Amino acid sequence: MEREYTEQNIQILEGLEAVRKRPGMYIGSTDELGLHHLIWEMVDNAVDEALNGYGKKITVTLEKDGSCTVADEGRGMPSGMHASGMNTLQVIFTVLHAGGKFTSEGGYKTAGGLHGVGASVVNALSEWLTVESAYGGEIVRMEFTDGGSKASQPKIIGATRKTGTTVRFKPDASIFKTVNFNYETICDRMREEAFLLSGITIIVNDKRKEKEASETYFFSDGMMAFIDYLNEGKSVLSKPVKISGDYEGIHVDVAFQFTGDGNYSESIYSFVNLVRTRDGGTHESGFKGAFTAAFNEYARKIGKLKAKEKLDGSDVREGLTAVLSLTVPENILQFEGQTKGKLGTPQGKPAVDNVISEKLAAWLEENREQSDALIDRMLLARQAREAGKKAREEVRKGKKSARQERVLSDKLSPANSKDSSIKELFLVEGDSAGGSAKQGRDSRFQAILPLRGKVLNTEKCTMRDIEKNEELNTLIYTIGAGVGSDFDYSDSHYNKIIIMTDADDDGSHIQILLLTFFYRYMRPLLEHGMVYIALPPLYKVSKGKTVEYCYDDEELAQARKRLGKATISRYKGLGEMSAQQLWETTMNPASRTLLKVGIEDGMKAERRVAVLMGDKAELRRKWIEENVSFTLEDSFKVE
C-alpha cells in the first residue's frame, strides 16, 4: 500500500529541535564518541580564547551528579541585549550558527570552532546547562533546561575584576547511549591540547569517586614533549627535530623523529588550530610531498641516489613519528564536516610545503651525520620494498617458493574459491579446534589455519626474528600480501582474517599477540576493517530437545530463567565442540557474532601497544598501577 505524500508531510524544525532530532549530523554519533564531543566543543571555545592570547588556564571537571564543567580565563561572553531582541547569552546558547567567529570584529584571528554551533548544540543535547560569564566587571549567570527550550533571565551574581566563562552541562540520557564520561579519554585529549598550547595549563578533575582524581598538563615546549611522549619506550634512530615557519599568514609547526626495532609504519598526527584532523587534508598532503622531496634532493646531493632514481614516500617515512600543527586565520579556514576531521583550506598545502622545503633542507645540511644515517635506512627500505614487490608478482604468477608450498600444505586448509573478496581465514588455537573447524566450515569460502602455541611478541623482536619464526612465516605466506613496509592490503588473499581462540586467559593472550603483529606489520588490515575476533559461546544450556548457547553469564542467567531446571555445559575450549556446534555458534555467517577490530585513536593505540607489549617493564607497571584495579569483587577491572 502506497503512503500518501502531501504538503503536510513537510516538517520545519525550528531552533534546537533539529539538533535533538538528528544529533549525529552535529556531533557524529550518540555513543561514547558523541558524548565526549560535547566536552570537546566547549573546550574548543576555551582553546580559541587561549589561541588568541586570552587566558592561561582551562579546567575540565567531571561532577558527582554526572555533569561536566568547562572553565576558562578568556574574555567572557557579553550578556547585553542583542540586535535580534534576545539576550546575547541566549543567542550564543540557543541559536545555531551564532558567534563571534563570523566577523572581523569578533577578535578571533584564528579559531577551531568555526561553525558557531558548538555551545548551542551542547545545550540542545543536555538535560540542563548553566553558564556563568565574567565580563565587564560582572558575573552573569543564565540557566537552560529541556534541551535549551527553556531559559531563565540572566542574573548578576557578583562583581569581579577577572574575566572568563564557566559552562556546566548534563548530557541528556534519552539521547545518548551512555552518559558516563571516561576520565582517561578526557585526560588523553587534554594532554594533547596542552602539547599544542605551549605555556597554557589544562587541568582535569574527576569528583565522581570517593577518592577524587586530578591531572595537570603544562609544557613549555609542547611539540618536542609531544614527540617524547609518543615515542616513550621505543628505540629511536634520531633526535627529535622541530621546524617552524610562516607562509602567507599561516603558521606551521612540525616535530618529527625516526624510530627503529621493527617500527616500519609511519605515524603522523595533524592539527589545525588545535583541532585534531584525523582524516588529514591539504596540510598533510603538503607535508608528505615536501618531506619526501627534501630527503630525495639531499640523497642526490650527497651521491646516494642517481639523477633519475628516487625514494618513494613509504621509503622516506618508514618508522617516522611526526606531529604537524597549523595555525590558520579564521577568514580562510575550511573544515570538511562539523566534526572537523579534515582540513579543506587550499592554502594549507603550499604553506606546509614552503616551510618544510626551506627548513628541512637546512637541517639536513647542518646535521650531516644524522642525515646520512637516515638516508642509508631509507635506501634499505627501498630495497626491501622492491624485493617484496617482486615476490608478490611471483606469487600472483603461481611461483610460490618450495618453502612456502611445504609450510602451507602442512598446515593450511584452503578455501575452494579464488575470489578474495568473499574468502575468510580463521586463525584457530590448537590442532584439536583446528580439526573441528576444518570439518565444520563452509569450504567454498572459509580457510582454516591452526596455530600451535603462542606466536612471538613482535613488539619485542626484529624482522629477522619474525623471518625465523615458523608460525608467523606461515601466517605471512597464507595472507600473501607481504609484511612490514612491503605490506599491501589489496593483495590479501582474504577479505576477513578471523581470530578464533578459547575463551580463557591463554586465548586472550594469543589474540593480543596476533593483534600486536597485525598492528606493527600489517596495520592496513586493521585500518580497513579486515580483522575480526570470533565469539564462541561459554555455555550450552539443554532441556529436552531445546538447546541454547550463552555467550556470557548474563545470557546464562536469562536462559535459566526461561528454561527452569536445565543441563548446563561450560565449554573450556573450542576443541570440546563438535564440528556442527562450532559451525552453528561461531562460524556460520548467518548466526555468528564477530568483533571487528579497528583503530579508533591512532595515538592511543600506539601508546598502548608500545607500553603494554614493549620491553620497558617500568612503563607497563606504571600503567597497570594507574589503570587496573584488583579487588575481591572485581578481580580485573580496567578503569
Buried (B, 14 or more C-beta within 10 A) or exposed (E): EEEEEEEEEEEEEEBBBBBBEEBEEBBBBBEBBBBBBBBBBBBBBBBBBBBBEBBEBBBBBBBEEBBBBBBBBBBBBBBEEBEEEBBBBBBBBBBBEBBBBBEEEBBBBBBBBBBBBBBBBBBBBBBBBBBBBBBEEBBBBBBBBBBBBEBEEBEEEEEBEEBBBBBBBBBBEEBBEEBEBBBBBBBBBBBBBBBBBBEBBBBBBBEBEEEEBEBEBBBEBBBBBBBBBBBEBBEBBBEBBBBEBEBEBBBBBBBBBBBBBBBBBBBBBBBBBBBBBBBBBBBBBBBBBBBBBBBBBBBBEEEBBEEEEBBBBBBBBBBBBBBBBBBBBBEEBBBEEBBBBBBBBEBBBBBBBBBBBBBBBEBBEEBEEBBBBBBEBBBEBBEBBEEBEEBBEEBEEEEBEEEBEEBBEEBBBBBEBEEBEBBBBBBBBBEBBBBBBBBBBBBEBBBBBBBEEBBBBBBEBEBEBBEEBEBBBBBBBBBBBBBBBBBBBEBBBBBBBBBBBBBEEBBEEBBBBBBBBBBBBBBBBBBEEBBBBBBBBBBBBEBEEEBBBBBEEEBBEEBBEEBEEBEBBEBEBBBBBEBEBBBBBBBBEEEBEBEEBEBEBBBBBBBEBBBBBBBEEEBBEEBEEEEEEEEEEEEEEEE
